Amino acid sequence: MIDKVNDRVAVVTGAGSGLGRATAQVLVEAGIRCVITGRTRDKLEETAGIIAAPDRTLIVQSDVTIPGDRKRIVADCVKRFGRLDILVNNAGYGRDAPLLAYGVEMWREVMNTNLESCFFLAQEAIPHMRDQKWGRIINIASTYGSLALNNDLYTPLFPKDNGSLGPTRISAYHASKGGLLTLSRDLAVAVAPWGITVNAISPGGFLVEKHVKGIPEEVLKKGQAMIPLGRYGEPREIGYAVRFLASDEAAYITGINLLVDGGFSIW
């Protein structure tokens, strides 16, 4: 029997910044060893430096859309730590474009990152969880997996009028995150007999690097006014939700979508 926390091992994708970085930090602080993976090594090294626990972290530079990289993430994890208990599919990506100019390549790029890679990385991880009769898969979705984007809320970032091309949308992002919610439920049923739970977390507005640097102040203010709790989330608050769903206390929870959005989706 393993120590309930200190011998457990997690893989967190997209851990070079934002919610993934904060999640990895929270998990390591809880005593869980952690593989941090993402496309940019410099960013992963920054994450590892912030965590400051080299004996409990492993950097694996990878692209989750590449089959060989997915295999390598799991193989390197098991080689270093001897097991894999928790998979956090956090890597995500969005592309915006006028509705009638949204191209096939843009669509496929987003779907591959946000949905396809989550299934196939889970496929790599599940045999290890099955063999030990314990596992947690946590997919980071979005409130926009269930809601449509309101252009008025994001003006001028996502213009409502581009002439004959229609409004600017993030259609593939919505579709991929909605698909991830359904995938989470389907996987939850499939792996339940093996002692594995699968859940989704849907973040609302969080002030991560890309938001602070890339979104106009007026848009941030409008968004904050739409949140019943009156503030944006702190990245670690997603980490806390992951930590709970990865725990023994959450053993009877599977197939859910946990909204962590300050009430944004209430209305």
Contacts in CASP RR format, 6 or more apart in sequence:
PFRMAT RR
TARGET T0000
AUTHOR 0000-0000-0000
METHOD contacts of the structure
MODEL  1
MIDKVNDRVAVVTGAGSGLGRATAQVLVEAGIRCVITGRTRDKLEETAGI
IAAPDRTLIVQSDVTIPGDRKRIVADCVKRFGRLDILVNNAGYGRDAPLL
AYGVEMWREVMNTNLESCFFLAQEAIPHMRDQKWGRIINIASTYGSLALN
NDLYTPLFPKDNGSLGPTRISAYHASKGGLLTLSRDLAVAVAPWGITVNA
ISPGGFLVEKHVKGIPEEVLKKGQAMIPLGRYGEPREIGYAVRFLASDEA
AYITGINLLVDGGFSIW
2 8 0 8 1.000
2 83 0 8 1.000
4 248 0 8 1.000
5 30 0 8 1.000
5 31 0 8 1.000
5 32 0 8 1.000
6 31 0 8 1.000
6 32 0 8 1.000
7 33 0 8 1.000
7 83 0 8 1.000
8 31 0 8 1.000
8 32 0 8 1.000
8 33 0 8 1.000
8 83 0 8 1.000
8 85 0 8 1.000
8 86 0 8 1.000
8 246 0 8 1.000
9 32 0 8 1.000
9 33 0 8 1.000
9 34 0 8 1.000
9 35 0 8 1.000
9 77 0 8 1.000
9 81 0 8 1.000
9 82 0 8 1.000
9 83 0 8 1.000
9 84 0 8 1.000
9 85 0 8 1.000
9 86 0 8 1.000
10 24 0 8 1.000
10 27 0 8 1.000
10 32 0 8 1.000
10 33 0 8 1.000
10 34 0 8 1.000
10 35 0 8 1.000
10 85 0 8 1.000
10 86 0 8 1.000
10 87 0 8 1.000
10 88 0 8 1.000
10 246 0 8 1.000
11 34 0 8 1.000
11 35 0 8 1.000
11 37 0 8 1.000
11 73 0 8 1.000
11 74 0 8 1.000
11 77 0 8 1.000
11 84 0 8 1.000
11 86 0 8 1.000
11 87 0 8 1.000
11 88 0 8 1.000
11 121 0 8 1.000
11 125 0 8 1.000
12 20 0 8 1.000
12 23 0 8 1.000
12 24 0 8 1.000
12 27 0 8 1.000
12 34 0 8 1.000
12 35 0 8 1.000
12 36 0 8 1.000
12 37 0 8 1.000
12 88 0 8 1.000
12 90 0 8 1.000
13 20 0 8 1.000
13 37 0 8 1.000
13 38 0 8 1.000
13 64 0 8 1.000
13 73 0 8 1.000
13 88 0 8 1.000
13 89 0 8 1.000
13 90 0 8 1.000
13 91 0 8 1.000
13 117 0 8 1.000
13 121 0 8 1.000
14 20 0 8 1.000
14 37 0 8 1.000
14 38 0 8 1.000
14 39 0 8 1.000
14 64 0 8 1.000
14 90 0 8 1.000
14 91 0 8 1.000
14 92 0 8 1.000
15 21 0 8 1.000
15 23 0 8 1.000
15 24 0 8 1.000
15 34 0 8 1.000
15 36 0 8 1.000
15 37 0 8 1.000
15 38 0 8 1.000
15 44 0 8 1.000
15 47 0 8 1.000
15 90 0 8 1.000
16 36 0 8 1.000
16 38 0 8 1.000
16 40 0 8 1.000
16 43 0 8 1.000
16 44 0 8 1.000
16 46 0 8 1.000
16 47 0 8 1.000
17 43 0 8 1.000
17 46 0 8 1.000
17 47 0 8 1.000
17 208 0 8 1.000
17 209 0 8 1.000
17 210 0 8 1.000
18 206 0 8 1.000
18 208 0 8 1.000
18 209 0 8 1.000
18 235 0 8 1.000
19 90 0 8 1.000
19 140 0 8 1.000
19 203 0 8 1.000
19 206 0 8 1.000
19 208 0 8 1.000
19 235 0 8 1.000
19 238 0 8 1.000
19 239 0 8 1.000
20 88 0 8 1.000
20 90 0 8 1.000
20 140 0 8 1.000
20 235 0 8 1.000
20 238 0 8 1.000
21 36 0 8 1.000
21 46 0 8 1.000
21 47 0 8 1.000
21 50 0 8 1.000
21 235 0 8 1.000
22 234 0 8 1.000
22 235 0 8 1.000
22 236 0 8 1.000
22 238 0 8 1.000
22 239 0 8 1.000
23 88 0 8 1.000
23 90 0 8 1.000
23 235 0 8 1.000
23 238 0 8 1.000
23 239 0 8 1.000
23 242 0 8 1.000
24 34 0 8 1.000
24 36 0 8 1.000
24 47 0 8 1.000
24 51 0 8 1.000
24 57 0 8 1.000
25 47 0 8 1.000
25 50 0 8 1.000
25 51 0 8 1.000
25 236 0 8 1.000
26 236 0 8 1.000
26 239 0 8 1.000
26 240 0 8 1.000
26 242 0 8 1.000
26 243 0 8 1.000
27 34 0 8 1.000
27 86 0 8 1.000
27 239 0 8 1.000
27 242 0 8 1.000
27 243 0 8 1.000
27 246 0 8 1.000
28 34 0 8 1.000
28 51 0 8 1.000
28 53 0 8 1.000
28 56 0 8 1.000
28 57 0 8 1.000
30 243 0 8 1.000
31 56 0 8 1.000
32 56 0 8 1.000
32 85 0 8 1.000
32 86 0 8 1.000
32 246 0 8 1.000
33 56 0 8 1.000
33 57 0 8 1.000
33 58 0 8 1.000
33 81 0 8 1.000
34 51 0 8 1.000
34 56 0 8 1.000
34 57 0 8 1.000
34 58 0 8 1.000
35 57 0 8 1.000
35 58 0 8 1.000
35 60 0 8 1.000
35 73 0 8 1.000
35 76 0 8 1.000
35 77 0 8 1.000
35 80 0 8 1.000
35 81 0 8 1.000
36 44 0 8 1.000
36 47 0 8 1.000
36 48 0 8 1.000
36 51 0 8 1.000
36 57 0 8 1.000
36 58 0 8 1.000
36 59 0 8 1.000
36 60 0 8 1.000
37 44 0 8 1.000
37 59 0 8 1.000
37 60 0 8 1.000
37 61 0 8 1.000
37 62 0 8 1.000
37 64 0 8 1.000
37 73 0 8 1.000
38 44 0 8 1.000
38 60 0 8 1.000
38 61 0 8 1.000
38 62 0 8 1.000
38 63 0 8 1.000
38 64 0 8 1.000
38 91 0 8 1.000
39 61 0 8 1.000
39 62 0 8 1.000
39 63 0 8 1.000
40 61 0 8 1.000
41 59 0 8 1.000
41 61 0 8 1.000
44 59 0 8 1.000
44 61 0 8 1.000
45 59 0 8 1.000
48 54 0 8 1.000
48 57 0 8 1.000
48 59 0 8 1.000
51 57 0 8 1.000
58 76 0 8 1.000
58 77 0 8 1.000
58 80 0 8 1.000
58 81 0 8 1.000
60 72 0 8 1.000
60 73 0 8 1.000
60 76 0 8 1.000
60 77 0 8 1.000
62 69 0 8 1.000
62 70 0 8 1.000
62 72 0 8 1.000
62 73 0 8 1.000
63 69 0 8 1.000
64 70 0 8 1.000
64 73 0 8 1.000
64 91 0 8 1.000
64 113 0 8 1.000
64 117 0 8 1.000
64 121 0 8 1.000
65 112 0 8 1.000
65 113 0 8 1.000
65 116 0 8 1.000
65 117 0 8 1.000
67 120 0 8 1.000
70 117 0 8 1.000
70 120 0 8 1.000
70 121 0 8 1.000
70 124 0 8 1.000
71 124 0 8 1.000
73 121 0 8 1.000
73 124 0 8 1.000
74 84 0 8 1.000
74 121 0 8 1.000
74 124 0 8 1.000
74 125 0 8 1.000
74 128 0 8 1.000
77 84 0 8 1.000
78 84 0 8 1.000
78 128 0 8 1.000
83 128 0 8 1.000
83 132 0 8 1.000
84 125 0 8 1.000
84 128 0 8 1.000
84 129 0 8 1.000
85 129 0 8 1.000
85 132 0 8 1.000
85 134 0 8 1.000
85 135 0 8 1.000
85 136 0 8 1.000
85 246 0 8 1.000
86 135 0 8 1.000
86 136 0 8 1.000
86 137 0 8 1.000
86 138 0 8 1.000
86 246 0 8 1.000
87 121 0 8 1.000
87 122 0 8 1.000
87 125 0 8 1.000
87 136 0 8 1.000
87 137 0 8 1.000
87 138 0 8 1.000
88 138 0 8 1.000
88 140 0 8 1.000
88 242 0 8 1.000
88 246 0 8 1.000
89 117 0 8 1.000
89 118 0 8 1.000
89 121 0 8 1.000
89 122 0 8 1.000
89 137 0 8 1.000
89 138 0 8 1.000
89 139 0 8 1.000
89 140 0 8 1.000
89 180 0 8 1.000
90 140 0 8 1.000
91 113 0 8 1.000
91 114 0 8 1.000
91 117 0 8 1.000
92 113 0 8 1.000
92 114 0 8 1.000
92 140 0 8 1.000
93 109 0 8 1.000
93 110 0 8 1.000
93 113 0 8 1.000
93 114 0 8 1.000
93 173 0 8 1.000
94 110 0 8 1.000
94 114 0 8 1.000
94 170 0 8 1.000
94 172 0 8 1.000
94 173 0 8 1.000
95 102 0 8 1.000
95 106 0 8 1.000
95 109 0 8 1.000
95 110 0 8 1.000
95 170 0 8 1.000
95 172 0 8 1.000
95 173 0 8 1.000
96 158 0 8 1.000
96 168 0 8 1.000
96 169 0 8 1.000
96 170 0 8 1.000
97 103 0 8 1.000
97 106 0 8 1.000
97 168 0 8 1.000
97 169 0 8 1.000
98 162 0 8 1.000
98 165 0 8 1.000
98 166 0 8 1.000
98 167 0 8 1.000
98 168 0 8 1.000
98 169 0 8 1.000
99 165 0 8 1.000
99 166 0 8 1.000
99 167 0 8 1.000
99 168 0 8 1.000
99 169 0 8 1.000
99 171 0 8 1.000
100 164 0 8 1.000
100 165 0 8 1.000
100 166 0 8 1.000
101 162 0 8 1.000
101 165 0 8 1.000
102 169 0 8 1.000
102 171 0 8 1.000
102 172 0 8 1.000
106 172 0 8 1.000
107 171 0 8 1.000
107 172 0 8 1.000
109 172 0 8 1.000
110 172 0 8 1.000
110 173 0 8 1.000
110 176 0 8 1.000
111 172 0 8 1.000
111 175 0 8 1.000
111 176 0 8 1.000
113 176 0 8 1.000
114 172 0 8 1.000
114 173 0 8 1.000
114 176 0 8 1.000
114 177 0 8 1.000
114 180 0 8 1.000
115 176 0 8 1.000
115 177 0 8 1.000
115 179 0 8 1.000
115 180 0 8 1.000
115 183 0 8 1.000
118 139 0 8 1.000
118 180 0 8 1.000
118 183 0 8 1.000
119 183 0 8 1.000
119 187 0 8 1.000
122 137 0 8 1.000
122 187 0 8 1.000
122 198 0 8 1.000
125 137 0 8 1.000
126 137 0 8 1.000
126 191 0 8 1.000
126 194 0 8 1.000
126 196 0 8 1.000
129 135 0 8 1.000
129 136 0 8 1.000
129 137 0 8 1.000
129 191 0 8 1.000
129 194 0 8 1.000
129 195 0 8 1.000
129 196 0 8 1.000
130 191 0 8 1.000
130 194 0 8 1.000
130 195 0 8 1.000
130 196 0 8 1.000
133 194 0 8 1.000
133 195 0 8 1.000
134 195 0 8 1.000
134 196 0 8 1.000
135 195 0 8 1.000
135 196 0 8 1.000
135 197 0 8 1.000
136 196 0 8 1.000
136 197 0 8 1.000
136 199 0 8 1.000
136 245 0 8 1.000
136 246 0 8 1.000
136 250 0 8 1.000
137 184 0 8 1.000
137 187 0 8 1.000
137 191 0 8 1.000
137 196 0 8 1.000
137 197 0 8 1.000
137 198 0 8 1.000
137 199 0 8 1.000
138 198 0 8 1.000
138 199 0 8 1.000
138 200 0 8 1.000
138 201 0 8 1.000
138 242 0 8 1.000
138 245 0 8 1.000
138 246 0 8 1.000
139 180 0 8 1.000
139 183 0 8 1.000
139 184 0 8 1.000
139 198 0 8 1.000
139 199 0 8 1.000
139 200 0 8 1.000
139 201 0 8 1.000
140 200 0 8 1.000
140 201 0 8 1.000
140 203 0 8 1.000
140 238 0 8 1.000
141 177 0 8 1.000
141 178 0 8 1.000
141 180 0 8 1.000
141 181 0 8 1.000
141 184 0 8 1.000
141 200 0 8 1.000
141 201 0 8 1.000
141 202 0 8 1.000
141 257 0 8 1.000
142 173 0 8 1.000
142 177 0 8 1.000
142 202 0 8 1.000
142 203 0 8 1.000
142 204 0 8 1.000
143 202 0 8 1.000
143 203 0 8 1.000
143 204 0 8 1.000
143 205 0 8 1.000
143 259 0 8 1.000
143 261 0 8 1.000
143 264 0 8 1.000
143 265 0 8 1.000
144 170 0 8 1.000
144 173 0 8 1.000
144 174 0 8 1.000
144 177 0 8 1.000
145 174 0 8 1.000
145 177 0 8 1.000
145 178 0 8 1.000
145 179 0 8 1.000
145 180 0 8 1.000
145 181 0 8 1.000
145 202 0 8 1.000
146 178 0 8 1.000
146 181 0 8 1.000
146 202 0 8 1.000
146 257 0 8 1.000
146 265 0 8 1.000
147 265 0 8 1.000
148 174 0 8 1.000
149 158 0 8 1.000
149 169 0 8 1.000
149 170 0 8 1.000
149 174 0 8 1.000
151 158 0 8 1.000
151 159 0 8 1.000
151 160 0 8 1.000
151 167 0 8 1.000
151 168 0 8 1.000
152 160 0 8 1.000
153 219 0 8 1.000
153 222 0 8 1.000
153 223 0 8 1.000
153 226 0 8 1.000
154 219 0 8 1.000
154 222 0 8 1.000
155 219 0 8 1.000
156 216 0 8 1.000
156 219 0 8 1.000
157 215 0 8 1.000
157 216 0 8 1.000
157 219 0 8 1.000
158 167 0 8 1.000
158 168 0 8 1.000
158 169 0 8 1.000
158 170 0 8 1.000
159 167 0 8 1.000
159 168 0 8 1.000
160 167 0 8 1.000
160 168 0 8 1.000
161 167 0 8 1.000
162 168 0 8 1.000
177 202 0 8 1.000
180 200 0 8 1.000
181 200 0 8 1.000
181 202 0 8 1.000
181 257 0 8 1.000
184 198 0 8 1.000
184 199 0 8 1.000
184 200 0 8 1.000
184 255 0 8 1.000
184 257 0 8 1.000
185 198 0 8 1.000
185 255 0 8 1.000
187 198 0 8 1.000
188 197 0 8 1.000
188 198 0 8 1.000
188 199 0 8 1.000
188 254 0 8 1.000
188 255 0 8 1.000
191 197 0 8 1.000
191 198 0 8 1.000
192 254 0 8 1.000
197 245 0 8 1.000
197 250 0 8 1.000
197 251 0 8 1.000
197 253 0 8 1.000
197 254 0 8 1.000
197 255 0 8 1.000
198 254 0 8 1.000
198 255 0 8 1.000
199 245 0 8 1.000
199 250 0 8 1.000
199 253 0 8 1.000
199 254 0 8 1.000
199 255 0 8 1.000
199 256 0 8 1.000
199 257 0 8 1.000
199 258 0 8 1.000
200 255 0 8 1.000
200 256 0 8 1.000
200 257 0 8 1.000
200 258 0 8 1.000
201 238 0 8 1.000
201 241 0 8 1.000
201 242 0 8 1.000
201 245 0 8 1.000
201 257 0 8 1.000
201 258 0 8 1.000
201 260 0 8 1.000
202 257 0 8 1.000
202 258 0 8 1.000
202 259 0 8 1.000
202 260 0 8 1.000
202 261 0 8 1.000
202 265 0 8 1.000
203 238 0 8 1.000
203 260 0 8 1.000
203 261 0 8 1.000
204 233 0 8 1.000
204 259 0 8 1.000
204 260 0 8 1.000
204 261 0 8 1.000
204 262 0 8 1.000
204 264 0 8 1.000
204 265 0 8 1.000
205 211 0 8 1.000
205 223 0 8 1.000
205 227 0 8 1.000
205 232 0 8 1.000
205 233 0 8 1.000
205 261 0 8 1.000
205 264 0 8 1.000
206 232 0 8 1.000
206 233 0 8 1.000
206 234 0 8 1.000
206 235 0 8 1.000
206 237 0 8 1.000
206 238 0 8 1.000
207 232 0 8 1.000
207 233 0 8 1.000
207 234 0 8 1.000
207 235 0 8 1.000
208 235 0 8 1.000
211 220 0 8 1.000
211 232 0 8 1.000
220 232 0 8 1.000
224 230 0 8 1.000
224 231 0 8 1.000
224 232 0 8 1.000
226 264 0 8 1.000
227 261 0 8 1.000
227 262 0 8 1.000
227 263 0 8 1.000
227 264 0 8 1.000
228 262 0 8 1.000
228 263 0 8 1.000
228 264 0 8 1.000
228 266 0 8 1.000
228 267 0 8 1.000
229 262 0 8 1.000
229 263 0 8 1.000
230 262 0 8 1.000
231 262 0 8 1.000
233 260 0 8 1.000
233 262 0 8 1.000
237 260 0 8 1.000
238 260 0 8 1.000
241 258 0 8 1.000
241 260 0 8 1.000
244 250 0 8 1.000
245 253 0 8 1.000
245 258 0 8 1.000
259 265 0 8 1.000
END
